[in-house]
Amino acid sequence: MKRGIVSKLFLLTTALCVLILTIIFGGQAVFFKQFYVHQKEGKVKTALQAYKQDYLKNAGDAQAMARLEQDFYQKHSTWITALDAMGNLKYTDDFYMEFRLERSTDTHALSNNTMAIPLYSVMNVEDFSKGNPFLEPFIKEGQRIAMEGIMVKNRLFPQRMGSNASNLREENRLENQQLVKKEYEVVPRFENPVQYHEKYPSHLVTGTITKVRTPEGAGVSRYTNHLFLERVKAFQADLLYGDYDGDSNASRIMNYEENHVNYKIFVDRIEDPAGNPMYIFAMTSLQPVDEAAGVMQDYYVYIIIATLLLVLLASFYYSRGIARPLLRINHTTRKIADLDFSEKIPITTKDEIGDLSRNINELSDRLHSYIEQLQQDIEKEKQLEHTRKEFISGVSHELKTPLSVIQSCLSILRDGVASHKRDHYFAAMENEVKKMDLLIVDMLDLAKYESGTYRMKMDSFAIDAVIGQVCEKLAIEIEQKQLQLHLQLSPAVVVANQHRIEQVVVNFLTNAIRYTPERESIYVSTVEERDTVMIRIENKGASIPDEHLEKIWDRFYRGEPSRHRSTGGTGLGLAICKKILELHGVAYGVTNTADGVLFFFRLNKKV
């Protein structure tokens, strides 16, 4: 089945657009999230470098550090804080508890007498602002307290805290859940609990709270992001239990998921101005990209439908637009193949299709002109062939009569019949031979003019003088028929072949004398025009039928019985005059007047 170019272009364009859309939408669905995460990581890592410089400049100023953390979150939507070498928040002087030790399973701890505990590690700051009835009698100055934790590098990190040692395993206790959870995770790594406690000794201490500090005003907000604080405590647990290489200076990026929301955690180990190790801990949420990806997946259903409709419409009109000139070219070339050159391709663009249309139009014009020229040549050849046949027929007819006369005279002379008319027959034969000679000369002249190779040699001469000389030569014939010759000649110099123009004038005037009745008039005149001179030869008393006016220029043509060879003509004179005037490139013609016939032709005046 033949498939048109419009349908091919439509299918190809639609397939291409659908492929591009599939790649775009598929790429967005598959790589958009990864691209966003990669961009987010790059931006946060770059921001962390700037934060490190700002941190080192403002180290020791707690208020400046708080402003830096807030500004960082507002600019990059990322929580950030500074941790000491053991994973504790730095600058927690506004949220901590200090108590005096009274009893401990570690004698080294008693030697320190007092101990400061950051409260964010075991409780929420909102519990104070909401007036938690459990905390009011429990966390206040002068209250006795019991605490259980692990000892790392001679420092106690509390896991549980209660009003006395008996309720450390009950519900009304405070607890560092990340550190407790880490303990349950690490214990199974050892063969028995004894080995675990040998490496991570657990201690119980009791004492009296001597000081409690809670944040006020804007300082509270630093401790309200519980998710971030839990990740800080989880990092501290990994650090204390050796699951994080605290001696590594390499930056680390970790993934975390909470409630189906993904986060990125950044940890950079640096040194403070005193040369002590510390950590920059940052955490950013990937929830925006998750939400955006989810919205985009729902949105794609509508955008794909709308885009497909747009692709179909655009492909259809694009295909029609591209194929329309090609279809028009195909239609026009089919007509050219059928030799119909009437239709042209409109050129509306200046691109390759416009050039092709222009070339086809030019080819059509050339083919049209060549075919017309060929048809004209064929017609000329047919006409020439017809003329040759007529010429041969005419020549045969014209030569047959004189040859018959000569043959008859020779027979009479040979038989000796009418010997007393011997001179008469010889005169008749001589006359016929002269006519044959004249006929052959005219035939040769006509063949020469029709050969297409003959060129007239032009010169300048006075046309009135030439006409006067011709009239003098033919004066005897004019007198014999008692004709009246009226001359009205103006002196004018023309550019032509004098001998051939004289031949034309002789022929026209001879015809006028031959076919003008006796005692009638012949008018010969010249009329000067702007660039030409018209020569007019008019005879009175005889006319030519209108249907024969154009045929008198043909060879051997005689339009009426009176125009017979016996009058002395060969029937080639006017045909020769026609060729002579055509070789001069001038106008000529014949027309009937009111009471006669007018022959005329024009010659170019000398400039």
N, C-alpha and C positions, 0 to 999 in steps of 0.2 A: 504494500500500500504506500503510495507516494505521500510524503509528509512535507508540508510547505515550510518555507524558511521562517515564517512568523511563528508557527508552532514550535519549530526547533529552537529559535531564539528565546521564545517564552519558556520552554522547558529548561533550557540551559541556564537562562538568567535566574529563574525561580530556584533551580537546584543549587546554583552558586550562592544566591542570597541565603537560602535555608542553611546551606553548609556553613556560611560565615556566621549566621545567627546562632547555629548550634555550637560552633566553636566559642563564640563570645559568651553565650549564656552558660554553656557547659563549663567553660573556663572560669566564669564568675562563680558558678555553683561549687566547683571543685577547688579552685585556687584562691578565691576571694578571701576566705577566712585565713588561709596560710599567709597570703600577701599582707592582710591587715596585721596579723600577729607579728610578722617579720618587720613591718614598718613600725609597729608599736614598740617592739624590742629595740630597734635601732634608735628611735627617738628617746626612749627612757635611758638607754645606755649613754647616749650623748648628754642627756640632762644630768645623769649621775656624775659625770666627769665635772660638770660645772658646779654641781652641788658640793662635791668634795672640796673644791677650791674655796667655796663660800664657807663651808663648815670649818675648815682649818683657819680661816681668817677670823671667825667669830667664836672659836672654841673657848669654853668657859663662861659664855654669856647665855644663861638658860632662856631668857626672853628672846634673844636673837635667834636661838635655835628653834624656838617655838614658831617664830615668824617664818623662818626658812621652811619649816615643815608645812605650814599652811600655804605659803606661796607655791611651793612645789606641787602640792595637791591641786590647787586652783589652776595652774598652768598645764599640768600633765595628767590630771585625774589619777594620780598615783600617790599612795600613802608611803611615807618615808620616815625613818627614825635612825638614831645612832645607838649602837649597842657596845658595851664594854667587852673585854676579852672573854668573859664568862657568859655572855649572852644577855646580860641585864640591860634594861633601858637606862640610858644616861640622863642625868638631870631629872631625877624623880624625888627631889627634896620636898615637893609639895604633896606627895602621896606615899607616905611610908609610916612604919611603926618601929619604935625603939623599946626594947625591954631589957631588964636586968636578969641575968641568968642566976638560978639558984641551985639547979641540979642538972647534971648531964651525964650521959653514958660515955662521953668523950671528955677526958680531963683537960684536953687542950682547949676545948670550947669554954670551960669554966675560967680558964686563965684570962680570957678576953673580957670577962665580967659582963659586958653589954653587947647587944647584937641589934643591928638595924635590918629590917625586913621590908622590901618594897611590896606594898599592899596590892598592886595591880596583879601580882602573880597568883594571889589566892582569892580575890574577890573583885566585884564590880564597883565602880565609883558611884553608880546610881543608888546602891544600897544605902549609902549615907544620905543622899539627898532625899530619898523617899522615906527615910525613917524606919529602916528595917528593925522590927522588934527583937529579932534574934541578935542583931549586932550591937544594939544599944547597951545591953549589960555585958557584952562580950568584949568588944573592941572599945576600950576607954582607958584612960590613964588610971593606974592603981589596981587594975584588974589582973588577976593571976591568969596565966596562959600556959598551955602545953603545946609543944611543936615536935613533929617528926619529919626527918628529911635525910638526904644522903650527903655524905661528906666528900667533897672534891677539892683537891689542892688545899686542904685544911680550912675549907669554907663550907658552912652548912647551907644547903639549899632546901627550904621547907617543901614538903609534899602535902602534909596535913597539919591543921591547926584547930585547937579546941580549947574550951575553958579548963579542962583537966585531961589527964592522960586516959581516963576511962571512956571518954566520948570521941576519941580520934577515929574510931571505926563506925560511928553512928552518923545519922543523917544531919544532925545539927553541927556540922563541922565545916571548916573552910578547907579548900583543897586546890592544889595546883594539878588540874586534871591532865594536862599534857605531860607533866613529869611522872604522874602516877601511871598513866597509860604507857609511857615509855618503859617504866619499870616492868610492867607485865609483859611487854614485848621483848625485853632483853633477858629476863630470867630464864626462859626456855633455851637460850643459847648455851647455858652452862649445864654441866652434868648433874649438879645438885645445887641447892640454895647456898650451901656453905661457900662454894667457889665464887658465887655471885657476891656474897657479902664480904668476902675477902677483897674483892676488887672494888666494889662499891659499898662501903660500910654505911649502915643505917644507924642514926642516932636519935635519941629522944631527949628533949631538953624541956625544962620548966622554968618559969620566971614570972616577973611582974612587969606589966607595961608601964613604961615611964614617959612615953611621948607618942602622940598620934597626930599626924599632919594629913589633912585632906585638901584637895584643890578647891579653889573658888573662882567664880567668874569664867573668863575665857579659858582658864587652865583646865577646866573640867573636860573640855572637848578632846583633849589629848588622850583621855582614857576611855572615851565612850565607844570607840571603834573596836568592839570585842572580837570581831573576826580577825582583824589585823593583830590585836594583842595575842590572840590564841596562836596565830602563826609565829609570832615572836617567841612565845613560850615553847612552841613545838621545836623551833630552831634551837632554842637554848637547851632543850632536852637532848636533841641530836648532838649538840656540841658537847654537853656534859658526859654523855654516854659514848662519845667517840665515833658516832656515825657521821659526823661532819669533820673533815680535816681542817681543824682550826689553824694549822700552821701554813696552809696553802694561801698564796697571795693571788691566786687566779680568781677572776670573777665567775660567779655561778648564776645560772638561771634555772629555776625549778618550776614545774607545773603543779597546780593544785586545783581541786574541784570541790565545791561546796554547794549543796542544794542545786545541782545541775548547772552551776555557773563555774566557768573556768577562770583561773587567775594565773598570773605570772609573778614569781617571786625572784627578786634580784638581791644577791648578797655580794658585797665587795669588802675585802679585808684591806684595811689601811692602817696607818700609824698616826696617832695624835701628835700634837706639837712636842710632847715630851718623849716621843719615841715608843709609846706603849701601843700594843696592838688593839684594834677595835674593828667594828663592822658597821657598814652602811647597809641597812636592811630596808628594801622597798617592795611594795606589792601593788599591782595594778589589776583591775578587773577586765576580763574579756567579754563581759556580758553585752556591751554595745554591739560588738561584731556578731555575737550569737543571735541577738535580737534582729540585727540588720539582715543576717543570713536567713533567718526564719521568715522575716517579712518579705525578703526578696524571693524566696521560694514560692510564697503565696502570690506575690506580685507577678512572678514570671508567667503564671497561668494566663493572666489577663494580657500582659505585654506580649507574650508569644502569639496569642490569638490575634491581637491588633496588628502586630508586626507581620504576621503571615498574610493577613488581608492586605496590608500596605504593600508587601512584597509582590503579591499576585497582581494588584493593580499597577504598581510601578513596572513590573516585568511585562505586563500586557502592553502598556503604552510605550515602554521602551522598545519592545520588539516591533510594535507597529511603526514607531518612529524610525527605527533603523531599517526595517524591511521595506517601508513605503517607497523610497527612491529606487531600491533594487527591483521591486515589483514593477515600478513605472519603467525602469530601464529594460526589464525583460519584455514588457508589453511593447515598447517602442522597437526594440531589436527584432521582435517577432514580425512586426509590420515591415521593417526594413528587409527582412528575409523574404517577405512576400512582395518586395519591390514597391511598397507604399511608403513614400518619403514625406508625406504630408504632416506627420506628427513630430513634434520636437519635445525633448525632455526639458522641463523648466529647471534652471540652475538656481537653487536657493541657498547653497552653502559654498564655502571656499575651501573645503577639505578635499580628500581623495575622491569621494563620491561626486562632488561638484566637478572635479577635473575629469572624471570618467564620463559624466553626463555631457560635458563640453566636447570631449573627444568624440563621443558617439554622434553628437549633433554635427560636428565637423565631418566625420566619416559619412554620415547620411547625406550631407550637402555634396560632398565630393562624388559619392556614388551616384547621386541623382544627376549631377552635371555630366559625369562620364557616361552614364546610361543614356541621357538625352543626346549627348554628342554622338554616341554609338548609334542611336536610333536615327539621328539626322544623317550620319554617314551611310547607314543602311538605306535610308530613303533616297539619299543622293545616288547611291550605287544602283538602286532600283531605277531611279529616274534616268541615270546615265545609261543603264542597260536598255531601258525603253528608248532613250534617245538614239543609242547606237543602232537599235533595230530599225527605228524610223529613218535614221540617217542612211543606213544601207539600203532600206527599201526605197527611199527617195532618190538616192544616187543611182540605184539600178534603174528606177523609172526614168530619171532624167537622162541617163546615158543610153537607154534603150531606144529612144526616139531618134536622136542623131545617128546612132549606129544603123538603125533601120533605113534611114534616108540615104546614108552613105552606101549601104549594101544595095539598095534599089538602084541608085545611080550607077554603081559599078556593074551591076547585072545588065543594065540597059546599054552601057558603053561597050561591055564585052560582047553582047549579042549584035551590036551594030545597028540597033533599032534607033530611029530618029537621030541619025548622025548629024543632021543639020542643027540639032540642039546640043551639040557636044559642049560648047562653051557654057551653056546654061547649066548643065549638070555638074560641070567642074566648079562653077561658081557656087552652086548649091552645096556641094561637098565641102568647099572651102569655108562657106558660112557656118556649116555644122561643126567643122573642126574648130573654128574660132569660138563657137559657143561652148564646145567641150573644154577647150583650153581655159576659157573664162570660168567655167564651172569648177574645174580642177583647182585653179588659183584660189577661188573663193573657199573651196573645201579645205585647202591647205592653210589658208589664213584663219579660218574658223577653228580648225584643229589646233593651230598654234596658240590662239587666244584661250582655248579651253584646256590647254595642257596644265595650267597652273604654274608654269615656270617662266612664262613670258613677262617681262617687266617693261613698262613704257618709259622711254627716255623723254623727260620733260624739258621744254624750253619756253621762252616767252616770245609772243608774236601778237600782231594786231589782228584781231578777229574780223574786223570790218574789211580789211584788205584781202584776207583769205576768201571771205564770202564773195567779194567783188570779182576776184579771179575766177571762182567757180561759175559765177553767173555768166561771165564772158565766154567760158568754155562751152557752156550749154546754150548760148544765145541762138545758134542755128536751129536746135531742136525746138526752142521756144517759138521762134519765128515760123517754123514749119506748121505748128498747130495754131498759129495766130493767137498766142496767149499774151496776156498783159502782165508784165512783171513789175511789181511795186516794191521798191527798196526803201527801207527806213533804218539806216545803220548809224550807230554812234561810235566814234573812235574809242576803242578800249583795248588794253593790252592784257592778254590772259596767259596763264601758265598751263601748258598742255603739250602733247605731241602733235606738232603742226600737220604732219603728213596724214596721221590717222584721223584727226578732226576734219581735215579737208575731205577724207574719204567718207566720213559720216555726212557732211554737208552735201557732197555729191550724191550720195545714196538717197537722202531725204528729198533733195530737189529733183532728182531723176524720177523718183516715185511720184512726186507732185506733178511733174510734166506728163508722165505716162498715163496717170489716171484722171487728169483734169480734162474735161470736155473742151473742144475747140472754142476759141474766142472768149474763154473765161479768164479769171485773174488768179495770180499767185502772189502772195504777200510774204516778203522776207524781211525780218526786222530783228534788231538787238535791243534788249532792255537792260540798262545798268541797274543793278541792285547794290546793296551795301558792300558785300564782299564777292559777289558773283555777277556774271553777265548771262542773261537768258537769250538764247538764240531760238527764234520762232520761224517756222516755215509752214504757211497755211495755203491750201488750194481751195478754190471755190467750185461749186457745181457737182461735187461728188462726196459721198460719205461712206463710212464703214459701219456695218451693223454692230451694235453695242456688244453682242455676244462674241464678236470676233476681235475686239480691240486688244485683248491680252494675248491672243493667239498669233497675231501677225508677226511677233518677234521669234516664232518658232521656225525651224528650218523647213524649207520647201512648202511653207504654209501658203495656201491661196484660198481666201475666204469666199470668193465668188467666181463664177465661170469666166468673167472678163479678165481675171488675173491669171493668165495662162502663160506658159513659157514661150509661146509664140510671139508674145509682146516683147520679148527680148530679155526678160529677167531670169536669173538662176534660182530665185527663191531663197537665197542665202544672204542677201544684202542686209536686211533688217536684223537678222541674227548676228551678223558680223558687227553691225553698228551697236547692238546691245552689249556685246562683249567689250568693244572698244570703250564705250562709256562707263561700263562697270569697272574696267581696269583703271580708268581715271578717277573712279570714286565719286561721280557726280550724279545728280538727278536727271532723269529723262522721262519721256512719256509721249502718249498720243491721246487725242480726244477729239470728239466730233464737235464742230461749231454749229451755228445756226444753218449754214448752207455749205459746209465743207468739212475738211479734216485739218487738224493742227498737230504737227510734230514739233517737239521742243526738247531742249536740253540746256544745262547750265555748265559754265566753266568758271573756275576760280580766277579772280583778278590778281594781277601782279601787285604785290604790296609796295 
